Amino acid sequence: MLFNSITFLLFFPTICVLYFCIPATRIQARNLFLLLASYYFYMNWEPAYALLLLTSTIVTYIAALGIGRFDEKRKKRLCLVSSLVLNLAILFLFKYYNFLASNIEWAIRASGLGMDIPEFSLLLPVGISFYTFQALGYSIDVYRGTTKVERDFPTYALFVSFFPQLVAGPIERSTNLLPQFKQRHSFNYEGAMAGIRLMVWGYFLKLVLADRCGLYVDSIFNHVDEHNGGSYLVASLLFPFQIYGDFAGYSFIAIGVARVLGFRLMENFRRPYFACTFGDFWRRWHISLSTWFKDYVYIPLGGNRVSSIRNYFNLLVTFIVSGIWHGANWTFFCWGTLHGVLLCIEKGLGINKQKYTGVKKLCHCAVTFVLVSYAWILFRSNNLSDFHTISMGLFTNMGIPYTQDVGWGVLCASFGAILLVVVKDLSVEYNWKIASLTTNHQILQYAYISFLIAAISLLGVFGNNQFIYFQF
Amino acid sequence: MKRFIYALLCIIAMWWCFDRVGGLCMWWLNQHSQDTTSPKIKHIVEGISEDVILMGTSRCNGHYVPKIIQDTLGLSVYNAGVDGSDNIFAQYIVLSHILKHHTPRIVVLEVGNSFLSEEESAYMTTGYFAPYFGLNEKADSVYHLSGDYWLYRLSYLYRYNTKVLANITGQIRHCWDNAEQGYNPNPKPLHFPNLSRWQTEDFEINDEKKDYMCRFIRSCHERGVFLCFSISPSYSLVDSDYYTILKGMASAYNVPVLDYHTSGLYLNHPEYFKDASHLWDKGAKLYSSVFASDLKRLLNP
């Protein structure tokens, strides 16, 4: 079930009404109801995928019980490793096996040997990387002793499958979300209004910004050979906003939905294109994933409490893993590597966001944006050959951008939406008065929400478009 | 909870105001737009009165010169072809609007395989006619299929979702200035197209499209309108059996077909074409004179 479908717009109010009809004191009943709703939400894509979700839940649940039960460190570690291996094996089979098999086959053929490695025609289950990482994070937290073992299975299953953040994050931490399932959640006016405000803004980002930009971006990136440098440049300028609108839009809707129900999910995006260094960018972009990698990959590798060379190595490994997490394609591998290298260079040069103010800060923001946007070309390209064509075309084959099928109108609307989002984000970033007006003044808040809904109905792209991050 | 319900009611009331006022502004823009389709759709819905109506996609819009056909037949002619409307749903909406206030003597439908094919765009471009939602029950039936019916009922602004940008740019860019009786000539291309062959491909028939094709034919027959299918020339060497399914359907309903897609007059003549499937003004004028003579012979055998 997509957030931007009529089905969800009927599903969510129904769930809200029924949820708040159950007395707040009956916490178990409420959790059970949310668990059933979450599985129903997930099974709308493909009922069979729910078995994988359940498997991952059971494996991590039992592993955590084992970790909690044994005193011996070796046995605790065995439980943790079993949980990691089983979950990552499922993830590998569905997400990476075919990629690895085709690459091995290619390598064998290149060396002059003939050998077929069988491939499976498996569809990637929606959100598998998100819930697997969330469940693994819990196992590791229990092993480290930073979170208590959850013995109540429905509560734990709800933690893994909570529908607002199930398929595209934020990847929640057990320390934040699990305790909330044990608290009473009475209906709260301020929370509900904040949730609705976030949801509407998320829908605006997705339907007006992302999907409008997507019309142009897809027409260029899916037919790279037919276009010139001018078209590549425009598409490369639009894609950073498409992916921001798409993913941040989803996160805002998810956080908003949870907030209406009384839950607080972690912040996932903090105006990333105002970052003035790469480090700053990763503290603002997909925060739940970058902190996950920091806590469970970078720090266990030694973090920055090691020699400089080892520190650079740790950074690079973390970002390569992060790239591969996004998908089984060399483009993602290179994208992660590029970010890792840029961060190492930044660290080596001692570039730190605290150093800059005024014009210098602005220049650094611009440079960071340009480099991040260039890296996004890698991310969006269907393969490395397309990336090469685009990169060369940007410098050698300039021309008038393509507008034939999509029209100037789409471009104007896309840039108009970008302008609106930039102004809105600027107002929040620099605490302009107008930003607080829409949250503090009741009538203005209603006007802001209703204006956004009207703008979505006029300018939104409707057609049940998938969110980009669902594929990860 | 009371406070929240009050807030929701306020939001709905405010949205309703924004939607209605915005809808009125968009209606004004739509009625004054000189983009490529809005003036034609306005004429189709409100004032069409010609004897011969030519319907179809961009291949109709840019291929049939009404003045030439009018001179040959001695009947008034209007070109109601709408760019991009390559599905029977859009054509059915056009016909429903026409038949609501006028009964033409002849309807010529320029057909393509996408009119029936399962794979081609289904409800695309039916949104062009959404500003006139609520004026014609038969036309509105298409929106039940596309899933937009209740959204159009609910929101005035949503009816302009497809056309908003064209309606705004249409206030400045007057694309309609060269049009004559609905015919909007294609300009001479800078380079003539390369030759490419279209392969015959089997396609599955979409049941809903087939149903609407039948409705289209029946609507014409019930009102005593002479209906004829036409297939205008393509520069590419289209296989001769490319349109077999469409022709079979026409024959089942006794609808004559004027087929020029493999006509020797145009094959290997890039000088008539803007691209592989569209004639430019010079080619359209030549084709219209041939088509008019053949249509005349069909009407008076």
Interface residues (C-beta under 8 A of the other chain):
Chain A: I6 F20 F187 Y189 A192 M193 I196 G407 W408 G409 V410 C412 A413 Q442 I443 Y446 A447 I449 S450 F451 I453 A454 S457 L458 L459 G460 F462
Chain B: M1 R3 F4 A7 C10 I11 I12 M14 W15 C17 F18 D19 G22 M26 G147 L151 S155 L157 Y158 Y160 N161 V164 L165 A166 I168 T169
